[in-house]
Amino acid sequence: MPMLAHPAHPDIDDSMWARVDEIIKDHRLISGAIIAVLRQCQDVVGYLPLELLDYIGTEMNLPCSEVYGVASFYALFSMTPKGRHTIKLCLGTACYVKGIKEAMRRIENHYHVVEGGTTEDRRFTLQGVRCLGACGLAPVMVVGQDTHGDVSSDKIIDVLEQYE
């Protein structure tokens, strides 16, 4: 069965569309494969824009509302672009007492981003999380897979400048 024409989207190039088509082809006949398809397509594109969700639904012969419902229900999926680096700041009690909110404000002001948002250049996505399980290092920040302890508001920008 031939694939439909790809919708225009500035974040999805031809090579990405080719990988999306391959993912759909590999899963089209597997009942309940939508989560696997969404996860793999998100790995290719970086997020799940609406045009991609509609395309997946049509190609998988599923109602677009069902595809959107799955993508919006599970926290592992994002329908908005993410930064190259995700900053997670612990907002747990130990980190809060040791000044993580001031560090958060410093990041927000320096990079012009709000908690839950992504910088305009898509360098960083900023997230506040309830606990990172490293209370002895408080206040704690994780950037990608790197854990940084004792991140005072004075030095947090210097730490983040290591990430391009």
C-alpha positions as CSV (number, residue, x, y, z in Angstrom):
1,M,0.0,0.0,0.0
2,P,1.6,3.3,-1.1
3,M,2.1,6.0,1.6
4,L,0.4,9.4,1.4
5,A,2.2,12.5,0.4
6,H,4.0,13.9,3.4
7,P,2.5,17.1,4.9
8,A,4.9,20.1,5.0
9,H,6.5,20.7,8.3
10,P,9.6,22.8,9.0
11,D,11.0,20.4,11.5
12,I,10.7,17.2,9.4
13,D,13.0,16.7,6.5
14,D,12.8,14.1,3.8
15,S,15.1,11.6,5.6
16,M,13.0,11.9,8.7
17,W,9.8,11.2,6.6
18,A,11.6,8.1,5.1
19,R,12.3,6.8,8.6
20,V,8.7,7.5,9.8
21,D,7.4,5.6,6.7
22,E,9.6,2.7,7.6
23,I,8.4,2.7,11.2
24,I,4.8,2.7,10.1
25,K,5.4,0.0,7.5
26,D,7.0,-2.2,10.1
27,H,4.0,-1.8,12.5
28,R,1.0,-1.2,10.3
29,L,-0.4,-4.8,10.7
30,I,0.4,-5.1,14.4
31,S,-2.6,-4.6,16.6
32,G,-2.0,-2.1,19.4
33,A,1.4,-0.9,18.0
34,I,0.5,2.8,18.2
35,I,2.6,3.5,21.4
36,A,5.7,1.9,19.8
37,V,5.1,3.9,16.5
38,L,4.7,7.1,18.4
39,R,7.8,6.5,20.5
40,Q,9.9,5.7,17.5
41,C,8.6,8.6,15.5
42,Q,9.3,10.9,18.4
43,D,12.8,9.6,18.5
44,V,13.2,10.5,14.8
45,V,11.6,14.0,14.9
46,G,12.2,15.0,18.5
47,Y,8.5,15.6,19.3
48,L,5.1,14.8,17.8
49,P,3.7,17.8,15.9
50,L,0.0,17.5,14.9
51,E,0.8,17.0,11.2
52,L,2.8,14.0,12.1
53,L,0.1,12.6,14.4
54,D,-2.5,13.0,11.6
55,Y,-0.2,11.3,9.1
56,I,0.5,8.4,11.5
57,G,-3.3,8.0,12.1
58,T,-4.1,7.9,8.5
59,E,-1.3,5.5,7.6
60,M,-2.1,3.2,10.5
61,N,-5.8,3.3,9.6
62,L,-6.6,4.7,13.1
63,P,-8.8,7.7,13.9
64,C,-6.6,10.7,14.3
65,S,-8.5,11.4,17.6
66,E,-7.3,8.1,19.0
67,V,-3.7,8.8,18.0
68,Y,-3.9,12.3,19.5
69,G,-5.5,10.8,22.7
70,V,-2.6,8.3,23.2
71,A,0.0,11.0,22.5
72,S,-1.6,13.4,24.9
73,F,-2.2,10.9,27.7
74,Y,1.3,9.5,28.2
75,A,3.9,11.7,29.7
76,L,6.7,10.2,27.6
77,F,5.3,11.9,24.5
78,S,5.7,15.6,23.7
79,M,3.7,17.6,21.1
80,T,5.9,20.6,21.5
81,P,9.6,20.9,20.5
82,K,12.2,20.1,23.2
83,G,15.6,21.5,23.6
84,R,18.8,19.7,22.8
85,H,19.4,19.6,26.6
86,T,16.8,19.0,29.2
87,I,17.5,20.7,32.5
88,K,15.8,19.1,35.5
89,L,15.9,21.0,38.7
90,C,14.9,19.2,41.9
91,L,12.1,21.1,43.8
92,G,12.1,18.6,46.7
93,T,12.4,19.8,50.3
94,A,16.2,19.6,50.7
95,C,16.8,21.4,47.4
96,Y,14.2,23.9,48.0
97,V,15.6,24.8,51.4
98,K,19.1,25.1,49.9
99,G,18.0,27.6,47.3
100,I,16.9,25.8,44.1
101,K,14.1,28.4,43.4
102,E,16.7,31.1,43.1
103,A,18.7,29.0,40.7
104,M,15.5,28.4,38.7
105,R,14.9,32.2,38.5
106,R,18.5,32.7,37.4
107,I,18.1,30.2,34.5
108,E,14.7,31.7,33.6
109,N,16.1,35.2,33.5
110,H,19.4,34.4,31.7
111,Y,17.9,32.1,29.0
112,H,14.5,33.7,28.7
113,V,12.6,30.5,29.4
114,V,9.9,29.5,31.9
115,E,9.6,26.3,33.8
116,G,8.1,23.7,31.5
117,G,9.3,25.7,28.4
118,T,12.0,25.5,25.8
119,T,14.4,28.3,24.8
120,E,13.8,29.9,21.5
121,D,16.9,28.4,20.0
122,R,15.9,25.0,21.3
123,R,19.1,24.7,23.3
124,F,17.4,24.0,26.7
125,T,14.1,22.7,28.0
126,L,13.6,23.6,31.7
127,Q,11.7,21.3,34.0
128,G,11.1,21.3,37.7
129,V,10.8,17.8,39.2
130,R,9.7,16.7,42.6
131,C,12.7,14.6,43.5
132,L,15.9,13.4,41.8
133,G,16.9,11.1,44.7
134,A,20.2,12.9,45.4
135,C,19.3,14.8,48.6
136,G,22.9,14.7,49.8
137,L,24.0,16.7,46.8
138,A,21.3,19.4,47.3
139,P,20.5,21.6,45.5
140,V,20.6,19.2,42.5
141,M,20.3,19.7,38.7
142,V,20.4,17.1,36.0
143,V,21.2,18.1,32.4
144,G,20.6,15.2,30.1
145,Q,22.4,12.4,31.9
146,D,24.7,14.6,33.9
147,T,24.0,15.2,37.6
148,H,25.3,18.4,39.2
149,G,25.2,18.8,42.9
150,D,25.5,21.9,45.1
151,V,24.3,24.1,42.2
152,S,24.1,27.6,43.7
153,S,22.5,30.4,41.8
154,D,25.9,32.0,41.5
155,K,27.4,29.2,39.5
156,I,24.5,27.6,37.7
157,I,24.9,29.6,34.5
158,D,28.6,28.7,34.3
159,V,27.6,25.0,34.5
160,L,25.0,25.4,31.8
161,E,27.3,27.2,29.5
162,Q,29.2,23.9,29.1
163,Y,26.3,22.6,27.0
164,E,25.9,23.8,23.4
